Amino acid sequence: MRPSSVRLLLPLVLLSVLTACGTAQQATLPQSPSSSGPAAQPGPTRTAEVEVDRGGMEPAVVTNVRYAAHDTYDRLVVDLRGGIPGYDVKWVDGFVQDGSGKPIDVRGGAYLQLTLFPAHAHDDEGEPTWGGGPVYAAGLGNLTKVVRTGDFEGRVGIGLALDRRAGFRVTEQGSPDRLVLDVAH
């Protein structure tokens, strides 16, 4: 090549190198699927009661409760506004309405009670923020029914009627705030 040609090509080469170093994100090619697929999350094994105290905060608002079956466990998700309040998860002999103490007739082989505090499941006008119920048919692997046991004096009660007593785990998640309760099949 002649020197004049090199001088003309050099700026073009440098320009193409600089352009290649831009801020565009590089695409990643999908990986080939593995023969075994993704590993299923193991079911929870712990049965000990849980209590988390968060005194001094404004009451959180329960905006929804949802549930679904997974391979080895059933999941209950409590959607919240205003942070994650204190809570406890306890084994009980049956469900009672908060405030009145009247029994709630729900059949099950085991009963797990989740209580959130300070929390509400209603707005400033007293309208429920979590509609329906108080008994919701779940019909999952172990979770048969979800029961709203109360929204009284800054406490929201959610009962899980189960086919059998099993391990459970509680996790907190943010953005948006939610409390997750998994119960093994």
C-alpha positions as CSV (number, residue, x, y, z in Angstrom):
1,M,0.0,0.0,0.0
2,R,1.2,3.5,-0.7
3,P,1.8,5.9,2.3
4,S,-1.0,8.2,1.2
5,S,-3.5,5.3,1.2
6,V,-2.4,4.4,4.8
7,R,-2.9,8.0,5.9
8,L,-6.4,7.9,4.5
9,L,-7.3,4.5,6.0
10,L,-5.9,5.2,9.4
11,P,-8.6,7.7,10.4
12,L,-11.3,5.4,9.1
13,V,-9.9,2.5,11.2
14,L,-9.6,4.6,14.3
15,L,-13.2,5.9,13.8
16,S,-14.6,2.4,13.5
17,V,-12.7,1.3,16.6
18,L,-14.0,4.2,18.6
19,T,-17.6,3.6,17.3
20,A,-17.3,0.0,18.5
21,C,-16.5,1.2,22.0
22,G,-19.9,3.0,22.4
23,T,-22.4,2.6,25.2
24,A,-24.7,0.2,23.4
25,Q,-25.4,-2.9,25.4
26,Q,-24.3,-6.2,24.1
27,A,-26.9,-8.8,23.5
28,T,-26.5,-12.2,25.1
29,L,-27.3,-15.3,23.2
30,P,-29.7,-17.6,25.0
31,Q,-28.0,-20.6,26.5
32,S,-29.0,-24.0,25.3
33,P,-31.4,-25.6,27.7
34,S,-30.0,-28.2,30.1
35,S,-31.2,-31.7,30.0
36,S,-32.4,-31.6,33.6
37,G,-34.0,-28.1,33.4
38,P,-33.9,-25.6,36.3
39,A,-33.7,-27.1,39.8
40,A,-37.0,-26.8,41.8
41,Q,-36.7,-24.9,45.0
42,P,-36.9,-27.4,47.9
43,G,-39.9,-27.3,50.1
44,P,-39.6,-25.7,53.5
45,T,-38.9,-28.0,56.5
46,R,-39.1,-25.7,59.5
47,T,-42.2,-26.0,61.7
48,A,-41.2,-23.7,64.6
49,E,-43.4,-20.6,65.1
50,V,-42.0,-17.3,64.0
51,E,-42.4,-13.8,65.5
52,V,-41.0,-10.5,64.2
53,D,-41.8,-7.3,66.1
54,R,-41.6,-3.9,64.4
55,G,-43.1,-1.6,67.0
56,G,-43.2,2.1,66.3
57,M,-44.1,2.0,62.7
58,E,-47.3,3.3,61.1
59,P,-49.7,0.5,60.2
60,A,-49.1,-1.2,56.9
61,V,-52.1,-1.8,54.6
62,V,-52.9,-5.3,53.2
63,T,-53.9,-4.6,49.6
64,N,-54.2,-8.2,48.4
65,V,-53.6,-11.8,49.3
66,R,-52.8,-14.4,46.6
67,Y,-51.7,-18.0,46.5
68,A,-50.4,-20.6,44.1
69,A,-49.0,-24.1,44.0
70,H,-45.3,-24.8,43.2
71,D,-43.5,-28.1,42.7
72,T,-42.8,-28.8,46.4
73,Y,-44.8,-26.1,48.3
74,D,-47.8,-23.8,48.2
75,R,-47.1,-20.1,48.4
76,L,-49.2,-17.4,50.0
77,V,-48.3,-13.8,49.2
78,V,-49.5,-10.8,51.2
79,D,-49.2,-7.6,49.2
80,L,-48.6,-4.5,51.4
81,R,-48.5,-0.8,51.2
82,G,-46.5,1.2,53.8
83,G,-43.7,-1.3,54.6
84,I,-43.6,-4.7,56.1
85,P,-45.1,-4.8,59.6
86,G,-44.4,-7.1,62.4
87,Y,-45.9,-10.6,62.1
88,D,-46.2,-13.9,63.8
89,V,-46.9,-17.4,62.3
90,K,-48.3,-19.9,64.8
91,W,-49.9,-23.3,64.7
92,V,-53.5,-23.1,66.2
93,D,-56.3,-25.6,66.9
94,G,-58.8,-23.7,64.7
95,F,-59.6,-20.1,63.6
96,V,-61.5,-17.5,65.5
97,Q,-62.7,-14.1,64.5
98,D,-60.5,-11.3,65.9
99,G,-62.5,-9.1,68.2
100,S,-65.5,-11.4,68.8
101,G,-63.6,-14.7,69.4
102,K,-66.3,-16.6,67.5
103,P,-65.1,-19.8,65.9
104,I,-64.7,-19.8,62.1
105,D,-65.9,-23.2,60.8
106,V,-63.3,-24.3,58.3
107,R,-62.2,-28.0,58.0
108,G,-58.6,-28.9,57.8
109,G,-56.0,-31.3,59.1
110,A,-53.8,-28.4,60.4
111,Y,-54.2,-24.7,60.9
112,L,-51.5,-22.1,60.5
113,Q,-52.3,-18.5,61.6
114,L,-50.5,-15.5,60.2
115,T,-51.0,-12.2,62.1
116,L,-49.7,-8.9,60.9
117,F,-49.2,-5.9,63.3
118,P,-49.5,-3.0,63.1
119,A,-51.6,-3.4,59.9
120,H,-55.0,-2.8,58.4
121,A,-57.0,-4.4,55.6
122,H,-59.2,-1.3,55.1
123,D,-58.8,2.3,54.0
124,D,-59.6,5.5,55.9
125,E,-63.3,5.2,55.1
126,G,-63.4,1.7,56.5
127,E,-63.7,0.0,53.1
128,P,-61.9,-3.3,52.7
129,T,-58.6,-3.1,50.8
130,W,-58.6,-6.9,50.4
131,G,-62.0,-7.9,48.9
132,G,-64.1,-11.0,49.1
133,G,-64.0,-13.8,51.7
134,P,-63.8,-14.3,54.6
135,V,-63.1,-17.9,53.3
136,Y,-61.3,-18.4,50.0
137,A,-61.1,-21.8,48.4
138,A,-57.4,-22.5,47.5
139,G,-57.4,-26.2,46.6
140,L,-53.7,-26.5,46.3
141,G,-51.2,-29.3,47.2
142,N,-51.5,-28.8,50.9
143,L,-53.3,-25.4,51.3
144,T,-57.0,-26.0,51.0
145,K,-58.4,-22.6,52.2
146,V,-57.3,-19.1,53.1
147,V,-59.3,-17.4,55.8
148,R,-59.5,-13.7,56.7
149,T,-59.7,-14.1,60.5
150,G,-59.7,-10.4,61.3
151,D,-58.9,-6.7,60.7
152,F,-59.2,-5.4,64.3
153,E,-57.2,-3.0,66.5
154,G,-54.2,-2.7,64.2
155,R,-53.9,-6.5,63.5
156,V,-54.8,-8.4,60.4
157,G,-55.3,-12.2,60.7
158,I,-54.9,-14.6,57.8
159,G,-55.5,-18.3,58.4
160,L,-54.2,-21.2,56.3
161,A,-56.2,-24.3,56.4
162,L,-54.0,-27.2,55.4
163,D,-54.5,-30.9,54.6
164,R,-51.6,-31.7,57.0
165,R,-49.0,-30.0,59.3
166,A,-45.9,-29.3,57.2
167,G,-42.7,-27.2,57.2
168,F,-43.0,-23.5,56.3
169,R,-40.8,-20.5,55.7
170,V,-41.5,-16.8,55.8
171,T,-39.6,-14.3,53.6
172,E,-39.9,-10.6,53.2
173,Q,-39.7,-9.0,49.7
174,G,-39.6,-5.4,48.6
175,S,-40.4,-3.2,45.6
176,P,-43.3,-3.7,46.1
177,D,-43.5,-4.8,49.8
178,R,-44.9,-8.3,50.4
179,L,-44.7,-11.1,52.9
180,V,-44.4,-14.6,51.5
181,L,-45.3,-17.7,53.4
182,D,-44.4,-21.1,51.8
183,V,-45.9,-24.3,53.1
184,A,-44.5,-27.7,52.0
185,H,-46.8,-30.2,50.3
